[in-house]
Amino acid sequence: MTPDRFLAQIRKQPPAPVWLFLGPENHRREMCRKALVECVLAPEEREHGLVRHDLDGLSLAEVVDDARSMSLFAPHRLIWVSGAEAALPRGRAASSEDTGPGASLLADYAAAPAPGVVLVFDTSRYDFEGEDKAKQDRVRKFYAAIPHQVEFVRFTEAEATQLAGQLAREAGLKMGDEETELLVESLGADAARIAAEIEKLRLYVGPGGEVRREQIAELVPDSRSTTVFALVAALGRNDRVRALELLDTLVREGEYLPLALAFLATQFRLALVAKEAGIKSAPQILAHFSKLGVPMWRSRAEQVQQTVAAFTGVQLSRALGNIFAADRALRDARPDDRIVLEDFVLRLTDVPV
């Protein structure tokens, strides 16, 4: 079940007595948690009716015993159990097909839940793909007795950008497309962090204020890494002066320059592939790389398009050669990273061939 479906369901009917929340995304999870509190507990019941447990510190049996016990102070209770992954068998039992007594205990409770109690097992440690997929499957198997499960999948880049724009409008902020994409890129499309940073920006610029790139760089953690993307764009425009200014900014802020070079290498490889494929516009680039399975979003496609337009195929090939030489120079016994990168910028922004 998706978070949107969960929210729609509890608006129409009382929530099921037992739930399993799965996945790492916290923005939608917090929305669902708040909605569940409002649905289950009246305002005067929330002090005693909202109970929090953590399976890193309690056993599953203790949590179930608490759910079955009656409360003199709260006729309705919402029991939120964090760290639900901790209930899974460990050691040799972890490799066994047997899910252990904990799964049986859950099945017994799910078959006869306590009246007036909504019990939520929350597991946020594992993702739904990659190395975490097998671990997430183990969690599902252990909690298979709970039929009502909500999956909190990470936002895509496009979804995060849409969310950022919506939250900015709701906060009364004037934030352009470039600033919105910069914020999303700076925060790795993490919806919970985006919401928190927009609230900080609202407090900083005031209602109706305009958000500029400088303010994002000043307030948002790790946003100095976006200077690397600005350097990529300056090189893509063949703008030597701006590129050197941005390189100076990176040096002053203590950026790890080999990492900046790695970003540049990716940018020029993508541009060369686009050039050889004969595609020029940002939508074509976005579609082409998405079809190939290469992560791509609109702002990145526009950066690649700028690089494709600014450099010939020969220049792109030469740029990759210069990147290789710069990378080798950075690996010398005692390299001066700034001089290596400055030389790279000067070579790359030479007179077009």
Order of alpha helices (4+ residues) and beta strands (2+ residues): alpha-beta-alpha-alpha-beta-alpha-beta-alpha-beta-alpha-beta-alpha-alpha-alpha-alpha-alpha-alpha-alpha-alpha-alpha-alpha-alpha
